[in-house]
Amino acid sequence: MDRFRLSVAWLKIVSILFALFGIAIALLNQTSLFQMAFSDQINPVFWGNTGLAAEALLFQRWIYGLLGATCLLVGIVFFFVVTYAFAKKQRWAWNCLLFGLSAWFIIDTPVSLYFQVYFNVAFNTVLLLAILLPLLLTKKDFPKVGGF
């Protein structure tokens, strides 16, 4: 498989995994597996090692539902952009993925750093690299349009 097709396949896999991650956040956020893998990394930053009040747990279930649904949306849109425009070497798709990725990372990561949620900073960095690497590997495959 050539570099471009491998990059397209990789980006599709990342988008599917991100969408599945969104479903897991939305629907499984109060399970023990989610608690161990996710909440146990984040909750102590805000609440220490004490248990959460019932109201906080209720809010957390709601906000994780919204976050999960948003991740699902992003994963689906990402998949379709990669499949139907990026794979056809339409420059706008490459720009869309790069600028969207950059905007997300530039806002999400400093906010996480400010609140000392280093788990999210690490997650963001892994996701950034998983998407940025195939974008950089395919840049030459896209025709230049309007200086981009």
VEXLUM-991288 format. One record per atom (N, C-alpha, C, O): residue in one letter; x, z, y. Coordinates in pm, whole numbers, padded with zeros to 5 digits, always signed. Each point is the difference from the previous one (the first is absolute). Layout:
! VEXLUM-991288
aXZY/...
END
This chain:
! VEXLUM-991288
m+00086+00000-00118/m-00086+00000+00118/m+00090+00000+00124/m+00096+00077+00007/d-00127-00163+00089/d+00083-00007+00119/d-00027+00118+00095/d-00099+00072-00015/r+00186-00055+00112/r-00006+00112+00094/r-00133+00009+00072/r-00055+00109+00015/f+00003-00222+00031/f-00126+00003+00075/f-00117+00043-00088/f-00076+00088+00038/r+00063-00149-00155/r-00111+00037-00089/r+00012+00144-00047/r-00100+00069-00016/l+00221-00024-00007/l+00022+00140-00038/l-00042+00093+00114/l-00060+00105-00024/s+00091-00142+00147/s-00040+00080+00117/s-00151+00004+00015/s-00056+00106+00030/v-00011-00218-00052/v-00146-00004+00007/v-00059+00091-00108/v-00090+00079+00027/a+00141-00090-00149/a-00050+00084-00109/a+00023+00148+00031/a-00087+00083-00023/w+00205-00052+00075/w+00032+00139+00035/w-00097+00053+00106/w-00050+00112-00013/l+00026-00190+00116/l-00092+00044+00107/l-00143+00016-00051/l-00072+00090+00044/k+00031-00174-00136/k-00133+00016-00061/k-00007+00131-00077/k-00099+00073+00008/i+00203-00043-00083/i+00003+00125-00077/i-00004+00120+00094/i-00074+00095-00025/v+00153-00098+00132/v-00001+00110+00097/v-00139+00016+00060/v-00047+00113+00015/s-00019-00223+00017/s-00133+00009+00061/s-00101+00059-00098/s-00085+00080+00039/i+00092-00120-00165/i-00091+00054-00102/i+00026+00149-00020/i-00094+00079-00008/l+00221-00041-00001/l+00033+00142-00017/l-00047+00082+00120/l-00047+00113-00017/f+00059-00169+00136/f-00045+00073+00119/f-00152+00016+00000/f-00052+00105+00037/a-00018-00209-00079/a-00146+00009-00010/a-00040+00105-00105/a-00092+00079+00024/l+00159-00078-00138/l-00028+00100-00103/l+00033+00140+00049/l-00072+00096-00031/f+00179-00083+00106/f+00036+00127+00061/f-00112+00047+00092/f-00033+00119+00002/g-00025-00211+00074/g-00111+00034+00087/g-00120+00053-00078/g-00062+00098+00040/i+00031-00164-00151/i-00110+00047-00084/i+00030+00140-00053/i-00088+00086+00000/a+00211-00064-00044/a+00039+00131-00052/a-00012+00108+00107/a-00050+00109-00027/i+00095-00138+00148/i-00010+00098+00109/i-00147+00032+00028/i-00037+00116+00015/a-00044-00218-00009/a-00141+00019+00035/a-00077+00076-00107/a-00082+00086+00032/l+00108-00116-00158/l-00084+00053-00106/l+00060+00116-00079/l-00073+00077-00062/l+00205-00065+00063/l+00066+00100-00085/l+00074+00107+00078/l+00083+00072-00056/n-00112-00060+00186/n+00082+00086+00085/n-00013+00149-00029/n+00081+00078+00051/q-00177-00036-00128/q-00011+00142-00032/q+00037+00030-00146/q-00025+00111-00049/t+00083-00208-00020/t+00042+00023-00138/t+00137+00068-00003/t+00074-00005+00099/s-00042+00067-00209/s+00127+00071-00011/s+00118-00096+00006/s+00105+00035+00055/l-00118-00154-00111/l+00108-00099+00007/l+00027-00042+00144/l+00116-00007+00042/f-00222-00020+00033/f+00016-00036+00142/f+00060+00116+00077/f+00088-00018+00084/q-00137+00140-00114/q+00052+00118+00069/q+00151+00010-00021/q+00075+00022+00095/m-00031-00039-00220/m+00142+00014-00032/m+00083-00111+00065/m+00106+00027+00056/a-00154-00150-00063/a+00077-00114+00048/a-00007-00019+00151/a+00092-00056+00059/f-00199+00102+00003/f-00023-00034+00141/f-00023+00123+00086/f+00079+00029+00090/s-00186+00042-00116/s-00039+00112+00086/s+00103+00112+00001/s+00022+00062+00104/d+00040-00035-00217/d+00101+00107-00005/d+00122-00034+00086/d+00079+00089+00032/q-00064-00215+00003/q+00110-00041+00088/q-00039+00010+00147/q+00086+00016+00086/i-00215-00025-00058/i-00047-00006+00138/i-00063+00132+00046/i+00028+00046+00110/n-00110+00014-00192/n-00073+00121+00041/n+00090+00112+00052/n-00034+00061+00102/p+00148-00032-00166/p+00084+00110+00050/p+00050-00020+00143/p+00028+00097+00070/v-00016-00222-00027/v+00045-00028+00136/v-00099+00057+00101/v+00040+00051+00105/f-00168-00059-00136/f-00104+00041+00094/f-00057+00138-00029/f-00041+00070+00093/w+00037-00029-00221/w-00066+00125-00036/w+00091+00098-00072/w-00048+00103-00048/g+00176-00131+00040/g+00089+00088-00074/g-00035-00004-00148/g-00053-00099-00051/n+00083+00206-00017/n-00025+00005-00144/n-00131+00071-00033/n-00025+00035-00116/t-00058-00015+00216/t-00130+00062-00025/t-00100-00106-00041/t+00018-00119+00028/g-00122+00161-00094/g-00106-00094-00038/g-00079-00043+00123/g-00003+00070+00101/l-00059-00184-00111/l-00079-00052+00111/l-00140+00062-00001/l-00058+00023-00106/a+00007+00001+00224/a-00138+00048+00013/a-00094-00111-00047/a+00037-00118-00001/a-00156+00156-00038/a-00099-00096-00049/a-00026-00111+00101/a-00016-00116-00036/e+00010+00153+00165/e-00025-00100+00105/e+00116-00099+00011/e-00021-00120+00019/a+00144+00171-00032/a+00117-00088+00005/a+00002-00095-00119/a+00033-00118+00015/l-00069+00168-00133/l-00007-00087-00119/l-00106-00108+00016/l+00020-00114-00041/l-00132+00151+00099/l-00107-00097+00024/l+00046-00108+00098/l-00022-00119-00022/f+00087+00161+00130/f+00054-00096+00096/f+00105-00089-00067/f+00002-00121+00021/q+00084+00182-00102/q+00105-00076-00068/q-00061-00105-00093/q+00048-00113-00005/r-00151+00149-00069/r-00066-00097-00087/r-00053-00117+00081/r+00013-00116-00041/w-00074+00145+00157/w-00055-00105+00086/w+00112-00088+00056/w-00009-00123-00007/i+00113+00183+00062/i+00106-00079+00065/i+00078-00081-00103/i+00042-00112+00030/y-00022+00167-00151/y+00064-00078-00105/y-00090-00115-00046/y+00049-00105-00040/g-00177+00126+00045/g-00093-00109-00031/g+00014-00114+00099/g+00003-00117-00039/l+00008+00151+00167/l+00019-00103+00103/l+00136-00067-00014/l+00010-00122+00009/l+00095+00201-00030/l+00134-00055-00016/l+00006-00092-00121/l+00058-00109+00006/g-00118+00152-00116/g-00001-00082-00120/g-00073-00131+00020/g+00047-00106-00044/a-00163+00112+00110/a-00076-00122+00027/a+00080-00094+00091/a-00004-00122-00018/t+00076+00178+00114/t+00083-00082+00089/t+00115-00064-00078/t+00030-00118+00021/c+00034+00194-00110/c+00107-00056-00083/c-00054-00111-00090/c+00066-00101-00021/l-00186+00120-00033/l-00063-00103-00082/l-00022-00127+00081/l+00031-00110-00046/l-00084+00125+00167/l-00020-00115+00089/l+00131-00072+00027/l+00007-00123-00012/v+00096+00197+00047/v+00130-00061+00031/v+00055-00072-00123/v+00051-00112+00011/g-00061+00173-00128/g+00049-00063-00121/g-00073-00130-00032/g+00063-00098-00040/i-00194+00097+00058/i-00079-00121-00025/i+00035-00110+00100/i+00024-00114-00039/v-00021+00147+00167/v+00033-00100+00103/v+00141-00053-00023/v+00023-00121+00007/f+00070+00211-00035/f+00138-00038-00027/f+00007-00099-00117/f+00070-00101+00007/f-00143+00132-00114/f-00001-00087-00117/f-00049-00141+00036/f+00061-00099-00041/f-00169+00090+00116/f-00055-00131+00035/f+00089-00076+00098/f+00011-00122-00009/v+00052+00192+00101/v+00094-00068+00091/v+00118-00056-00080/v+00042-00113+00022/v+00011+00193-00114/v+00112-00046-00082/v-00042-00116-00089/v+00072-00100-00010/t-00186+00111-00053/t-00046-00100-00097/t-00037-00133+00065/t+00035-00106-00052/y-00105+00110+00166/y-00056-00122+00054/y+00070-00055+00124/y-00029-00112+00040/a+00118+00186+00021/a+00070-00053+00117/a+00151+00013-00016/a+00072-00098+00020/f-00025+00215-00054/f+00143+00021-00019/f+00054-00092-00110/f+00103-00064+00017/a-00174+00058-00130/a+00044-00083-00113/a+00003-00148+00037/a+00072-00078-00063/k-00151+00037+00164/k+00000-00139+00047/k+00096-00019+00117/k+00002-00105+00064/k+00078+00207-00038/k+00105-00004+00103/k-00056-00023+00140/k+00060-00072+00081/q-00173+00132-00054/q-00056-00004+00134/q+00066+00111+00082/q-00011+00118-00032/r+00079-00158+00138/r+00082+00093+00077/r-00079+00120+00054/r+00053+00110+00007/w-00178-00132+00030/w-00078+00111+00054/w-00010+00114-00101/w-00004+00117+00039/a-00001-00149-00167/a-00013+00103-00103/a+00128+00084-00007/a-00007+00123-00012/w+00121-00188+00019/w+00128+00073+00000/w+00006+00091+00123/w+00036+00117-00011/n-00072-00172+00128/n+00000+00079+00124/n-00098+00116-00010/n+00032+00111+00042/c-00149-00136-00094/c-00104+00103-00014/c+00052+00116-00084/c-00014+00116+00038/l+00074-00146-00151/l+00050+00105-00087/l+00114+00077+00067/l+00004+00123-00007/l+00087-00194+00071/l+00113+00068+00066/l-00046+00085+00117/l+00040+00116+00011/f-00123-00170+00076/f-00043+00074+00119/f-00094+00115-00037/f+00008+00108+00059/g-00096-00131-00155/g-00088+00107-00046/g+00080+00113-00064/g-00024+00118+00028/l+00118-00154-00114/l+00087+00099-00064/l+00079+00079+00104/l+00009+00122-00007/s+00047-00193+00104/s+00079+00065+00105/s-00084+00094+00084/s+00042+00113+00028/a-00160-00158+00014/a-00087+00084+00082/a-00040+00126-00075/a+00004+00110+00057/w-00042-00124-00183/w-00035+00116-00081/w+00117+00097-00010/w-00016+00120+00024/f+00134-00170-00060/f+00116+00086-00022/f+00044+00070+00128/f+00035+00118-00001/i-00037-00192+00112/i+00045+00056+00129/i-00092+00111+00049/i+00045+00089+00073/i-00171-00091-00110/i-00092+00106+00042/i-00010+00110-00106/i+00014+00118+00032/d-00037-00155-00157/d-00024+00097-00106/d+00122+00089-00026/d-00014+00121-00014/t+00131-00179+00008/t+00119+00077-00038/t+00043+00102+00105/t+00027+00114-00035/p-00020-00151+00164/p+00032+00104+00099/p-00104+00113+00006/p+00036+00116+00021/v-00163-00149-00040/v-00103+00105-00003/v+00028+00094-00117/v-00008+00122+00015/s+00040-00178-00130/s+00032+00083-00117/s+00126+00082+00023/s+00006+00116-00041/l+00093-00175+00106/l+00122+00076+00034/l-00032+00114+00095/l+00050+00111-00017/y-00131-00138+00117/y-00038+00103+00097/y-00065+00120-00068/y+00029+00115+00033/f-00117-00143-00129/f-00069+00107-00070/f+00076+00050-00123/f-00048+00086-00074/q+00167-00141+00054/q+00090+00040-00110/q-00060-00025-00138/q+00021+00078-00093/v-00096-00186+00081/v-00056-00039-00130/v+00098-00102-00061/v-00026-00120-00002/y+00137+00173-00047/y+00110-00084-00047/y-00037-00079-00126/y+00056-00107-00025/f-00149+00158-00052/f-00049-00074-00116/f-00058-00134+00045/f+00025-00103-00063/n-00103+00103+00171/n-00059-00124+00051/n+00106-00092+00059/n-00010-00122-00011/v+00112+00180+00074/v+00109-00081+00054/v+00070-00073-00115/v+00030-00119+00011/a-00006+00189-00120/a+00063-00062-00117/a-00090-00109-00059/a+00047-00109-00033/f-00176+00140+00020/f-00096-00099-00052/f-00001-00124+00089/f+00003-00113-00050/n-00008+00134+00182/n-00001-00113+00094/n+00125-00085-00015/n-00008-00122+00003/t+00122+00186-00018/t+00126-00072-00010/t+00005-00085-00127/t+00045-00115+00004/v-00093+00169-00114/v-00005-00077-00125/v-00093-00119+00016/v+00034-00111-00040/l-00152+00133+00098/l-00096-00109+00019/l+00056-00104+00097/l-00015-00120-00023/l+00079+00164+00130/l+00063-00093+00095/l+00100-00090-00072/l-00003-00122+00015/l+00092+00181-00093/l+00101-00079-00070/l-00062-00093-00105/l+00047-00112-00018/a-00151+00159-00049/a-00066-00082-00103/a-00063-00125+00060/a-00014-00101-00069/i-00025+00108+00195/i-00062-00116+00066/i+00102-00078+00083/i-00002-00123+00002/l+00090+00194+00065/l+00095-00066+00089/l+00101-00087-00075/l+00034-00109+00045/l+00012+00156-00159/l+00100-00076-00076/l-00050-00141-00035/l+00070-00097+00028/p-00189+00083-00090/p-00046-00137-00029/p-00029-00080+00127/p+00014-00123+00000/l-00053+00189+00108/l-00020-00073+00125/l+00132-00058+00050/l+00007-00116+00041/l+00097+00196-00045/l+00131-00049+00046/l+00053-00109-00092/l+00065-00094+00046/l-00092+00107-00175/l+00048-00101-00096/l-00071-00134+00016/l+00052-00104-00042/t-00170+00105+00103/t-00078-00124+00011/t-00004-00056+00142/t-00063-00104+00023/k+00126+00167+00072/k-00010-00042+00139/k+00034-00148+00019/k-00068-00071+00075/k+00169+00024-00141/k+00044-00139+00016/k-00099-00101-00060/k+00008-00119+00029/d-00099+00166-00111/d-00097-00087-00064/d-00117-00036+00090/d-00081-00087-00033/f+00072+00153+00147/f-00113-00021+00091/f+00044-00079+00123/f+00102+00031+00061/p-00180-00132-00024/p+00036-00078+00119/p-00015+00085+00127/p-00090+00083+00011/k+00180-00106+00084/k-00009+00073+00127/k-00114-00057+00082/k-00019-00121+00009/v-00056+00214+00050/v-00113-00039+00085/v+00004+00088+00123/v-00001+00123-00011/g+00006-00183+00127/g-00010+00075+00127/g+00103+00109+00017/g-00031+00105+00057/g+00153-00124-00105/g+00105+00098+00020/g-00002+00115-00100/g+00090+00085+00003/f-00189-00080-00091/f-00003+00105-00101/f+00051-00055-00130/f+00006+00072-00099/
END
